[in-house]
Amino acid sequence: MNQQTSNSQLLFSIAKQNLGQLLSDGNANFGCAITVNNLAQKAWNCPIGGGASTNLMYQALLDTKRFTPILLANTLPGDIIIAPTGYAKDPSQHGHVGVIAQYGILSNLSEDGRLHEQWTIPAWVQYYHLNLGFPLCFFRAV
């Protein structure tokens, strides 16, 4: 059965409440993992892990005691989408991470570092997966 967990519902709720907020250390270009970790800290009193690194966050998301990988077709609000640095066609490409929302993806905006619903899933797939060659990675908190 494909349904939100209480942890994914809480993450989505906290993310919606923090739209427009600066949740990173001010480094807008590399603040996505910090932003998502700060949302997780607010929601669960525990970050996902990996600090500012999408690569290390991806490793933390592989912890099956805390997260389960899911397919694109099964994503729901509160799930995590990540394009981890080091996994693109060009491994020097910087990755990105966000929280699935009702109509798109909540992530920090490089221009101001604040949390916005800036991506749609099709736009993310086109840019990060098809253009840059990142794998499609989705996780749900258990």
Secondary structure, DSSP 8 states (H G I E B T S, - for coil): -----HHHHHHHHHHHHTTT-B-SSS-GGG-HHHHHHHHHHHHHSS--S-TT-HHHHHHHHT-TTTEEEE-GGG--TT-EEEE-TT-SSSTTS--EEEEE-SSSEEEE-TTT-BEEEEE-HHHHIIIIIIIT----EEEEE-
